[in-house]
Amino acid sequence: MIKKISLNNIRICFFVALVCFFCGCFPGVREDITKFNSLKKLKLKDYPIFDDNLDFKGFNTSIDNSLAYFKRVPFQRKYQYGKEIYNAAHLITSLETFRDFLQEKQSVKALNKFIESKFTVYAAAGNEEEQTLFTGYFEPIYEGSLKKSDIYKYPLYSIPDDLLEIDLSLFSDKYDGHKRLVARVDGLKNRIVPYYSRAQINFMEDFKVKSKPLVWLKSRVDRFFLEIQGSGRVVLDSKEELRLHYAKSNGNTYQSIGRYLIGKNEILKEDMSMQAIRKWLELNPDRMDEVLHHNESFVFFQTVDGGPYGSLGVEVTPLRSIATDSSMFPKGALCFMQSRLPAPENINSLKEWEKTSFFVLNQDTGGAINGPARADLFCGNGDYATFTAGHMNQYGKLFFLVLKP
């Protein structure tokens, strides 16, 4: 079993990626699952054995961040746990109760007895085998400059001046709950049209007039991977560090370049990973337009202080924060996952991933994390995080815990 994992200081990414994000190899979709049955209330005899193999490292920080989120929202805001509803005030008490119990080191037996007596446990619906597919995301660190040059020539764009977000619910109740449209005004025809695609943006020489570049990167591949991760750090040529975070997207549908490369027989499905995609792109620069433009989605960024931040507006913690489908699962929730992680002393092996279990908080979401059978684990930054996130493609179990009323 994995006991301890030591990581460097961490930051975040908001959108998730990696193995299944790139290749689109998600579990079978269950059309019968909604937020009302995405969680199944367990009987005591069906509770898993709760054991945190990471020795609760970083866990209190992650709980405090979820508490900060719940204390910001109205105390009566409702959160759906299967057929039951709990309000924010109750979830605050739930997290505080769990955190207080852990102030002194507890045995596995004491922990399980505490949960059985105090907490209701729900199992995520998962796929047809009731399994959740866990992938990983991380915080990339790249080199860049505030000025364009022959070395730094790929811009990371801010939100364009002409990008519009249209809330259809303002026009009719029948659109209530629908996603907002991202669009622009076609001045020649005086009509609203979809925003520019990735190819259009890349080929538009004056796009930087509409969207001020925040920083210039060395590599076009770096920029693409930064978009996939949703945020990261850029170390400037001046040695200063710039923190960047997802701001908006062009609203175009995400298309997996991993799946595209598998379909073209360029990378075998069993070899697919973030690292494999990067290597292929760097070895085939003449086909970069073909492959990258297959994904018409494009991300715009903003600079931030502090962090890392998830979709709840609070910092995420490495190996303690997950991203799920926010339309399926309650935000900020206390969770327990059973999966596999690479041993920290042997991170270059894809075979020696050890069974592990640990508590996490549901603090993020992502464009590729859809349905009841998907969860993305924030891995942090550094070598361990890069390897784990780039190769993580593990089925396991996901549980949600909440204090009994």
Residue, then its C-alpha position, 0 to 999 in steps of 0.5 A: m500500500i502507498k503510505k506517503i507521497s511527497l510533492n513540491n508546492i502546487r498550483i492548479c488547472f481548471f479543465v482536465a485532461l490526460v489519458c482519457f481526456f485526450c483519447g476520449c476513451f470514456p466508460g459507456v454512457r448510462e442514459d438513465i442516470t441523473k443527479f437524482n440517482s447518481l448517488k446510491k445510499l449504502k446500508l452499513k454492511d455495504y460501507p467500504i473499509f475507510d483507510d487513508n493510505l496517504d496519511f491524510k497529508g494535505f487533507n485538512t487544507s482541502i477540507d478548509n477550502s471546501l468550508a470556505y466555499f460553503k460559507r460563501v454561499p447562502f446557508q440554505r442552498k440545496y445540494q442533492y445526494g441521490k434522493e436526499i437534499y442537504n443544505a450548505a449549513h448542514l454540509i459545513t457541520s458535516l465537514e467540521t465534524f469530520r475535521d475535528f475527529l481527525q485532530e488526533k491521529q486515529s486508528v483505521k478501526a476508530l475511523n470506520k466506527f466513527i463514520e458508521s455512527k455519524f455519516t451516511v455514505y453514498a456510492a457513485a453510480g459509475n458505469e454499468e459495472e458501477q466503476t468510476l474511471f479516474t484520470g488525472y490533471f496537473e499544473p504545467i510549468y513552461e518558459g515564456s516572455l512578455k514580448k514576442s521574439d524569434i524564440y517566444k512566438y506563440p501567444l497565450y490570449s486574454i478574453p477577446d473584446d468581441l466575444l459574447e456570452i448569450d444567456l438564452s434563459l433571458f429570452s424564454d423559460k424553455y431555455d432555462g438550464h441550458k448552457r450559454l452560447v458563446a458568439r460574436v457579431d458578424g458586422l457584414k451581415n448584422r447577425i450573431v454567429p458562433y465564435y471563431s474556431r481554433a483554426q480561424i484564430n490561428f490563421m488570423e494575423d490581427f487576432k491580437v488586436k481583438s485579444k491582447p496576448l498575456v504572454w508568449l510561449k516557446s512552443r505551440v505544443d506547450r500552449f495547447f497543453l496549457e489549454i487542456q490543463g486550464s491553468g499553469r505557471v509561466v517562468l518568464d525570461s526575466k526569471e519572474e513567474l506568471r500564474l495563468h488561469y482559464a478565463k473563457s473558451n470560444g464555445n466550440t465543441y471539444q474534439s479529442i486529438g488523442r482519439y483522432l491519432i488513434g483513428k489514424n493509426e498514428i498511436l496505438k490505443e494502449d500506448m496513448s498518453m499525454q507524453a505520447i501525444r507530445k512526442w508525436l506532435e514534436l516529431n511531426p511538425d508538418r502535421m500539427d495544423e491537421v491534428l491540433h485544428h481537429n479540436e476546434s475548442f480554444v481557451f482564453f486566459q487571465t493572470v491570477d494571484g495565489g492559487p491554485y484555484g478550482s471551479l469553486g473559486v478555492e484552492v485545490t490540493p494535490l491528491r486531495s481535490i477531484a473534478t466531477d460532472s457538476s450536473m451529477f454530483p454535489k459541489g464541495a463534497l467530502c469523498f473517498m476514492q479507491s483506485r491506483l497510484p504509482a509508487p513515488e519511488n518508481i514513477n517511471s513504471l506503468k506496471e507498478w501502480e499500487k492499489t490505494s484509497f484516500f479521502v478527497l474533496n469534490q472541488d472542480t469540474g471540467g469540459a471532458i468530465n461528463g457523466p456518473a462514471r468520471a472523476d479527475l484527480f488533481c496531481g499537483n506539479g513536478d515529476y510525480a504529478t506530470f507522470t501520474a496525470g499523464h498516464m492515469n487511466q484507472y477504474g475504481k470506486l467513488f463514495f460521498l460522505v455526509l453527516k447524518p441529520 
